[in-house]
Amino acid sequence: MKKTKKLLFAILALTLVLNLAPPMQAAAKTAESASSENIFFYVKDADGKDVLLKIMTLEELEEISHGQLSGITSGADTGKNYHISSTDNYPTTQYAEGRGITLPELVSYIKTVSTVSGAQSISYTGEDTLRFMATDSYGSYNRAWTYNELYGVKRYYFEGMFNANTGWKSSWEIAGAESSKFGITLEEYNSIYKDTDPHYADKRAVFEEGEETVAILATSSHSGRTTSDSLVASTEPGIAGLIAENGGIAAGSLSASLSAEHSLRLLIPITEADLMSAHRTAYDNFKWIYNMRLDMASAPNIKSQGTIAEPAPIVSLSGNTLTISISCETPGAQIFYSFDGAPQIPYTAPLKIDVSGRDLASNPVTFYMTAVREGFDDAGIITAKYPGLAPSFETLYSSMLGENLVFKAIGSVSESDWSAWTGALNFITMKAPSAAGYLTVDSTKYTIDNTAKTITFDKELFTETGQYSFIFHAAQYANKSTSVALKRVAPEIVSESSYPLGGDVLLRFDDAEYQNGLNVYIKLEDGGQALISTAYLNRSVAGQVTIKAEYFALDSCPVKAVGEYILILTNSRYAPDSKEARIVFSASFADVSALAWYYDAVSYVTEKGLFNGTSATSFSPNDGMTRAMFVTVLGRMAEIDESAYTHSSFSDVDIGAWYSSFVTWAAENGIVTGVGEGEFNPNGFLTREQLVTIIYRYTGAQAADQSSLAIFPDAERISDWAREAFSWAVSSGVINGSDGLLLPGGTITRAQAAQILFNYSKIN
């Protein structure tokens, strides 16, 4: 249901401030959650309004409920309950039985009984989506399923998963427990895991015994965990004993114990993909549904007849009795209320609440109201509290670390109302992300501006990223709680000019923590996004993330050809929390044959980001290696901070040249000395003995016995200053010679330089 602005009522000198229920996550489902009594079915019209088509009772839906049909989705009731198998993370399996209706049947029923004009035009097919609200969801539609998701794929009951001794076979789970909570497609399973899955035969044996069935909205059901008769930290009872009494067969073991306690309940059977990937599916079975909204892919021929006025309470306090009367200005509107969660109790008379012994400041009386009428849209759930609420703040989800934090009243709050509240403000408490509890904020660390209607907290209070929570304590007002996430500025993302198609993709950033909590998506041509599973991300190295080559081999990977693609990186601890990186995939270098002796070396240096190609498709393996190129490669290996080397050590190295910081770093660390007269000769080609000497200095290795050079006929041609370097390179396997020769004075090629670095990587 939709949210509403704040309302202010002055009644009998008492103030009751009403505002829309804040967006809350659904509370954890407990045995005390309310089952459905009155059920609301909405449809979104072409104007985006939620039009109420029908209010139904649970008893009304029970009358049209049935067991499994002879034709799965049609035919006669077989008299047998629906059987639903699920897996969960205890680890257990969950078995459920139920009677109810399918969602297409529900939509067909609404078309039959609704008196709203145009109701006959609704349908639930294809990408039409049904959204579900539970009685403890506080006004949020927090589950949604398209027809294709629920009924566009075959679903099954698998008796073979249940085992009273071992429960769910957690060893079946693909890629570990974390990934199994989300599942993968059958195509992904078959292409990646099938051939190496040691449990494939066992899973297929279970599948072959599966019984096809469908998802239902159950009006009566029962379910439980199958491994024991008592389970800790579970809202489901243990039913191993009931299964044993049923001859060890789960199906039918709960036939005598169906109830409406968890109604309405969406029971979703397992797909073949769920079974093969070992997706944990118990989460999908959603309890205590009382409100549904149909969002059709094409809006139906329905138009709201008007918007229902917000329900208005009148509150009076006499002694220890609080009396609440509720009215609505819209003729024909029905009012529903509750004191805990979903307002689905019809309002017929003033409500009486005993508040004796209650601290109303920290525990105000809270009640929920909604006013509805079929054919109309409405204000949704209104939350009311006594005593009065503090003024509402403008929505502030996050702010930046290192800046003052400002809370500002929404526009409808008057200056007098704001001043009255701030004048009654006694103190403020705050909880930092890593703190165990709340501490009182020093009054010198915040300022109140009644004209601007703001409270500003000093930036010095905030020393870490994460969620900060505040409680404002004011006399004659209910305590006001709010929270905000403090974030860092998102870093720039550094990528290579191109990546070989099908290889690793390495992205760097100048924040050593950005990879923590990072998710990566690929933007699709239709504007959508494809999430890259964390199983294919290497986020273990500070300041970088690598998309593994295995991801690009998946059939489901959208990167199918060379060209430009957009990666979207998201991290909720930073602002903005989403950044784009444009990357180019090129074909493997056309001038590097897979049979070439240097193929692996070229792959290594390009994948590590040490070398770039000379173009998107060329590596130029036979070109000479310049002095500037090789010093840059070593600097990349050392992961130097380029900003630390902003001057030039040589007259022929211009500050700002792409290699200048690397040359300066190498000179300052004794790796290069130049060619004399203050010059470096950046574009000069390296000889083999020069390159070996430079890398020898870079490694800081100890000199080796020069007897290792004796096997090479041209060893005597090595310059005296290069003999130590060559002896180390030969003895350590960094250089192996060419056709039995060292060729110390010969120009070294890019391929040879790549091979030397590749050899060095094996000993380093």
N, C-alpha and C positions, 0 to 999 in steps of 0.2 A: 504494500500500500504506500501511497505517497506521503511525504513529510509535510509539516505545516510550520508556519512561523509562530513566534511566541505570542501568547495572549495574556492580558493582565486584567484581573477582576478584583475590585475592592468590595468586600462583602462584610457587613457588620464589623467594620473597622479592622477586619482581618484581610491580609493580602494572600491571594493564591495566584502564583505565576504558573502559567501553563506553557509548555512548549512541546514540540515534537520529540518523540523518543529519539535519542541520539543513535547514529548508526552503530550498532553493536554486533559483535560476532555472536553467533548462536551459542547459547550456553551449552555446557556439556550435558548430554542427554542423561537423565537420571530416572529412577523408578517413580519419582514424584512428578514428572512432567505430565501435563494435562493431556488427556486424549481428546479427540474431536467430539464436539457436541453439535455446533452449527458450523457448516462448511460453506465457504464463499468461493464462487467461481467467477473470475474476471476474464475479459478479453481486451487487448489493446486495440483501439480503433485507429483510423487513418490520421487523426489529430494527435496521436500519442497519449490519449487519455485511457485510463483503466476503467472500463465499463463493467459494472456488476451485472452478470447474466442470471445468476440463480443463487439463492441461499438454500442449502439443503441440510437436513438433519442426518446424523449417522444412521438412524433407523431407516430412513428413506433409501439410502444406498444399500443397506443390508438386505432390503427386500429384493433388489435386482442382482445381488451377489450370487456367485455360483462356484463350484469346484472346477476341476480340469474338464475342458470340453473335448468331445470326441474328435473334433477336427483341429485341435490345438487352439485356433482362434475363432472357430465357429462350431456349430453342431450342438448336440445335447450334453447336458451336465452328466458326467460319468459317475458322479457321486463321490469321487476321489478328490481329496484336497490337493491344492498345488504344493509341490515339493520344491524347495529352494535350497541349493547348496552354496555356501560361501566360505571364504578363507579369511583368516585374521592373524594378527601379529602377536598373539599370546605365547607360543603359537598354538592355535586350535583350529578346528573347523567349526562352522556354525551351520546348523540345520534349522530350517523354518518351514512350517506348514501354514497355509492360509486359504481363505475363501474371499473372493472379491470380484473385481471387474478389471478388464484391461482399460488402458487410457483411451484408445479409440472408442470403446464402448461407453465410457464416461462422456466423451464429447458428443456421441450420438444421442445419449440420454438427455444432455443439456439442450440439444436442438429440439428434442421432443417436448420437454416440459417448460422451457423458458418462454415467457410471454413478451420478451423484449423484441422490438422490431428489428429484423435482420438476423436474428439468432440462427436461422436456418443456413446462413452463409458460412458458418464456422466449420473448420475441419482440422484434423490433426494428421498430417501426412508430410513426407519429405523432410524439409528443414523447419517445419513448424515446431515451435518450442513450447513446452510446458514448464513453468517455473513453480517451485514449491516453497511454501512457508510453513514452518513448524510452530507449534504453540509456544515454544520457548525461543523463537527466533527474533523476537522483538521487532517485528515489522519488516524483516529482511527476507527477500526471496534468495535463499542461499544454496539452492540446488536447482539445476535446470537440465532438461533432456530433450533432444529433438526426437522426432519419430524415427528417423533413420538410425539414431544411436540405440534406441530401445527395441525397435521392431524391424529395422532394415538389415539385421544380422541375426542368424539363428542362435538361440540360447538353449541351454540344457541343464537338466538336473543330473549330477554325478554322484551316485551312491558310493562309488568306489573310493572317494576321497576320505570317507569317515573311518576312523580307527580309534577305538576307545583307549588303546594303549599308547599310541604314538602321536595321535592328533595330526595336525597338518604337517605334511612332509616338507619342512622348510628347506631341505637340500634341493628340492625341485626349483627353488626360486632363481630366476635368471638374474645374474649380475648383482646378487646380494639382496638383503632385506630392504634397503632403502629404495632401490629401483623397483622392487616387486610391489610397492604400494601404488605405483602409477601404471604399470602394465606397458606392454608394447604391442604393436600390431602383429597379426599372424605372418604377414609378409616379412617383417623384421626378424621374427623368430626363425622362420624357415631359411632366410638368407644368411643369418649370422650365427645362430646357435644350434640349429637342428643337427648338423653333422657332428658336432662335438658334445652334444647333450647326453651325458651318461644315463639319464632317466627317460630318454625319449620313448623307449619301448614300454615302460611302465605307464607313462602318460597316455600313450595311444591305447593301451589296454583299458584304462579308465574311460577314455573318450568313446571307445567302441561300445561300451555298456551304457552310455549316456542316453537320457530320455529327453526328447525335445519338448520344450515348454516355453512360456512367455512371461514377461513382466506383468505384474498385476498391482492394482491399488487394493490392498487387503482391508476389509472391514472387520474381519476377525482373524487372528493369527496367534501363533506361539512359536518361540524359537529358543535355542539354547546352544551352549558350547558342548562339544561332544566328548571331551576327554575326561571329564569328572562330573561329580554331582555338586561340587561347590568350588567356585572360582573366586579368587581375590581380584579386586579392582575391575570388575566386569558387571555391567548392567544386565547381562544375560545369565540365566541360571545354568548349572551343569545338568546335562540330560543323559549322561552315560548310562545311568540306571534305567531310564525309560527305554533307551535303545536296546539294552540287554533284555528287558522284559518283552520287547518286540522281536525276539529271536536274533538280536544282533543287527537288525536291519533298521537304518535310520528312517526311511520312508514309512510314514504311517505311525511312527512312535508317539506323535503328539496329537493324534486325531481326537482324543477325548478331552483335550485341554485348550482348545481354541478360545480366545476371548477378544474383546474389543479394547483391551487395556492399552495397546500401542497403536490404536487406529487414529487416523488413517495411516497405513504403512505401505510404502512403495517397496515391493519385493522384486529384486532384479536377478534373474538367473545368470549363470556364467556362460561366456562364449568359449569357442574353441581356443581363441587367442588367450583368454584369461587362464585357461587350464594349462596350455603349453608353456606360457611364460611364467606361470605361477603368480599371477596378479592377485594381490589380496583384495577381496571384493566386499567384505562385510560393511565397509564404510558406505557403499552404494545403497544399502537398504535403509531407507530414511523413515523415521518414525514421527508420529504425532503431527501429521500434515492436517492443516485445517483451512488453508487458503491456497488457491491455485490461480495462475494467470496464464492465459494462452496468448503467445506472441506468434502470429502467423507470418509466414514469409511474405505474403501479400495481404494487406489489411482487409478484414471482412467488411461487408456492407452494413456496418453498424456505426451509429453516431450517438455520442452521449447526449442525453436529454437535459443535462445540466449538472452543475457541481453541488453536492450536498454541503450545507453549511457545517462548520465545525461544531461539535457538541459543546455546550456551555454548562459548566457546573456552578452551582451555588453551594457554598460551604459555610457551615456555622459550627461553633464550638460551644457546648454547654457542659460545664463541669469536665468530666472525662469522656464525654461522648462527642464524636465528630460526625456531623450529618452532611451527606453529600446528595444534592439533587441535580439531575442532569436533564437538559432540554436541548432541542434542535429547532432552528427556525424554519427548516425546509419541511413543507407539508408531506406527510406520508413516509418520512424517514424513520427507520428503525434504529434504536440505540442498543449497543452491546457494551459490556464492561467486564473488567476482571481486576483482581488485585495482584495477579502474578502471571505475567505473560499475555497471551492472546486474549483480547476482549471478545468473548463469544457467549457470554451470559446475557440473555435479553434483560434490558432494564425495564422494570415495571413500577418501582416505588423507590423513595429515597433510601440511601444506604446509611447504616449506622455502624460506627467503628469505635470500639473501646480503646482509648489511648492512655489509660491509667498506667503509671510507672514507666512510660516510654520517653526516652530522650529524643525529642523530635528534631533537634538540630543535626544529630548524626544519623538518626533513623527516622526520617520523615515518612508520613503516610503517602504511599505511592499507589495510584490507580490508573487504569488504562481505559480509554473510551474510543468508540468509533461510531459514526452515524452513517448509515448506508440506505440505499434504495435501488432496487433492480432497474436497470436502464440508465442509471446515473453514474458519474464518477464521484469520488469523495475525497475527504481530507486525510484519510488513512488513520493510523493509530496516533492518538493524542495521549501524552503522558502528563498527569497532574500530580503535584506534590503539595503537602502541607507540613511545615510552614513554607513561606514563599521561597522561590528559587532566586539565586543570584542572577543578574543580567546575563544574557547569552553573549558569548564572544563570537567574533567572526571566525570562520573555520580556519584553523592553522594546523596543518598536518606536520609541517617541518620548518626548520629554520637553519641558519648556517652557524657552524662553530666559529667562534671568534667575533661574533656580532651580538649586540644587545638583542634580547628577546622581548617582543612587544605583543601583548594581548590587547585587542581592541573590541569594544562593544559593537554588536550589530547595529545597523542604522535605525531600527525601530525603537531602540532603547533611548529614552529621553535623558537629558542631562540631569534632571532632578532625580529620576530613578537611579541613575548611576551614582550620583553624589550621595543619595541615601544609603546605598549599599556600601560604598567605600568608606562612608562615615561610620558605619557599623562594623567595619572590618577590624577584627582583633589581631589576627596574625595569619601568616601563610607558611605552610610546610611544603617541602620539596623532597622528592626521592630521585637521586641520580641513577643512571643505568646500572652501575655496579654496586650500589649501596644496598644494604639489607633492609633499611626502613626509611621513614621520613624524618627530616630534620627541619627545625624552624629556620626560616630565612631571616637573616639580619635585616632589620628595617632600613638600614642604610644602603642595602643592595638592590632596592627597587624604588621606583617613583610612581606616583599616581597623578595623572593629569585629568581633572574632572571636565575641563572644557573639551579636550580631545577624546575623552572617555577611553583612556588607555592606562595600562599598567606596564611599566618597562623594567625588566630585570637586567642587571649588570652582566655583561659578557664574562666577567671573571668567575661567575658562578658555574660556568659550563666548561669542563675540562676534558670531556670524552664524548665520543659519538654515541648515539643510542637514544632511548626513550627516557625523557624526564617527565615526572608526574608531579602535579601540584594540587594542594587542597587549600581552598580559601575559607577561613573560619570567620563568620560574621554573626553578630548577635541578631536574633529574630529572623535569621535566614538559614535554610538548609545548607550544609557544607557544600561548596562547589568544587568538583574535581575535574581536572582537565590534564591533558598530556600533550607533548609535542616531541618529535624526533629531531635531534640535532645532527646535522650532516656535514661532511667535508665537501669541498668543491671538487667535482669530478675532474680527473686529469685528462690531458690530451692523449689520444690513442695513436701510437706510432706503428705503422705497418710498412712492409716492403713495397717496392714499386710493382712487383708482381710475384705470384706464387705458381709453381708448377702444378698443373691440374692433377689432383689426386694425392698431393703431398701434404705434409704438415703445414699449418698456417700459424705463424708465431706473431702475436701482437704484444707490444710493450707499452708501458705507461710509467710516468715518473713518480707514482705513488706506490710504495712497496706493499700496501695493504689492499689495493683496489681489487686484486684477484680474489680476495676472500669474500664469499657471498655473491660472486659474479655469475650471472647467467648470460648466455649468448644465443641469439636468434639469427636466422637468415630471413631477410625480407623477401616475400614472394611477389610474383608479377601482379597478382590480384590485390596487392596491398596487405595481405595477411602476413603472418610470421610463423616460421617453423623453429621450434625450440631444439637446440642441440643438447642432447642428454649429457649430463655431467660425466657420464661414463666415458665420453669421448673428449673431455676437456682435461688438460693437465694444468692445474692451478697451484701446483706445489712450489713453484719458483716465485719468489717475491718480485713484484713489478712486471709480471708477464703472464699470459695465458696462451696455451698451445691447443689448437683444434687438431686432434689426431687424424692422421691419414685414414684410419679405419672408418671414420665417419663418412668420408667422401666415397667410400666403396659401398655404402648402403644403397639399396634400391630406393629407399624413401628419401634419400638426400636430394634436395632440389638443385644442387650444383651438378649439371649434366654436361656442360660445354664450356669452352673458354669464353671469357668476357668479364664484364664488370658486375660485381654483386655488392650488396649492402649488408653488413653485419650490424646487428643492434646489440649493444652491451648494456645490461641493466644491473644496477647495484643499489638497493634501497638505502644504503648508508651514505649515499652521495647525492649531490644535487648539481645538475639535473640527474635524476636516477636512470636516465636512458640516454645513451650516446650512440651515434652512428659512425661506422668506419667503412669507407669504400675500398674494396680490394679488387684486384684484377687477377684472374686465373689465366695462365698461359699454358700452351702445350708444352710438353717436355721439350728441352732444347733440341731443335732439329739437327744441330751439328754435333750432338753427343749421342753416339750409337750405344745401344744397350750392350753391344759386344766390345766396346772400346775398353782398353785396359784402365782408363781413368774414369769410367762411368760411376763407380761407387764413390770415388773421391769427389767428383763434381756434385753428386747427390748430397754428400755429407756437407760440403761447404755452403751449398745453396740452402739446404734445409736448416742449417745452423745460423743462417743469415750473415755468414762471413763474406761470401762473394755474392754479387748480383750478376745476372746475365748482362751481356753487352747490348741486348735488346730483349723484347718479350719472348722471342723464340730462339735466340742465339746465345751461346756461351763463349764462342771464339777460343776454343781450347788451344789452338796453335799460336795465338798471338803472344807477344812478349808480355812479361809481368813488369809493370813499371814500379819504381821505388815508392811513389805515392800510394799506388794500389796496395802493395804488400804491407806497408806500415799501417794503413787503414784497416786491413784485415786483422793484424795483430792487436790493434786497439779495440776492435770489436770483440776479439777473443777475451781481452782483459776487461771488457765492459767498463771502459773508462768513462768518467764524467766529462763530456766535451766542454762544458761550460767552465771547467777549471783550467783550461788551456786556451786562453783568448789572445795570446801574443805569439809572435813568430820568432823562431830561433835562427832563421836563415833569410838572407836577403832575397832569394828567389821563391820564397813561400809567402804568398799574399795572405794577410789575415782575412778570414772569411771564406777562403777556398775550401772546397768540400773535404780536403785532406789536412788542412792546416793544424787543427787541434791535435790530430793523431801524430803528425810529424813533431810538433812541439813536445807532446808527451813522450815520444820515443827518444828524442834528443835529451830531454831532462832526465830520463832514466838510463842513459848510457847504451841504448839499444842501437842508435845510429849516430854517426859522427859527421856526416856530410861528405862532400867530395873535395873540400878545400876552398880557401878564399871566401869562407862564410856562406857557401852555397850548398844546396841539397840536391839539385837536379831532379825534381819530382817526376818529370816525364821520361827520365832515362830508364832504359831497360836493365833489370838486374841480371848479373851473371849468376851462375849456380853457386860459386863460392861466396859471393856477396849475400845471397839469400840465406845460405846455410849459416853464415856468420851472424846475420841479423837475428835469426830465430834462436841460435845458440845463446846470444846475449839476452834475448827475451826470456829464455827458460832459466837462466842462471845456473845451468848444469855444471858439474865438475868435469874437467878435462879427462879424456879417456886415453888409454894406451894407443899411441900412434902406429903400433904394429898392425892394427886392423887395416891400415891403408896399403899394406905391402902387396896385397893380392891384385891391386889395380895398376896396370902398366903405366897409366898417366898420372900416378899420384905425385910424381916429382914436379908436375906442372902447377901444383897447388901453391899459391902464394903463402909466404911464411905466416902472415897475419891470419890466414884462414885454416891452418893445419889443425889447430886444436878443435875448431868447430867441425871440420870434416871428420876427424877421428871420433868425436862424440856422435855425429850424425850416422856414421857407418856402423859403429859398435852398437848403437841403440836401435838400429833398424829404421831410422827416419829417412835415410837415403840408401838406395840399393845399387845405384849406378845405372848406366844405360849401355846395353850390349857389352858389359864388362868394363866400361870406362866411367870415370867420374866426370869428365869434361868440365873441369872447374871454371874455365874461362868462357864457356858457352852461355849464350842468352837462355834464361829459363822461361818456359812457356806457362801460361795460365793453368794448363792441365797438370804440368809437372809440379807447380806450386801447390795446387789443390791436393795432389797425391802426397806431397811431403807433409802437409798439414794433417791429412787423413792418417798417415803413418804415425805422426806425433800424437794424435788423439788416442791411439791404441796403447801408448805407453804412459800417457799422462793420467 
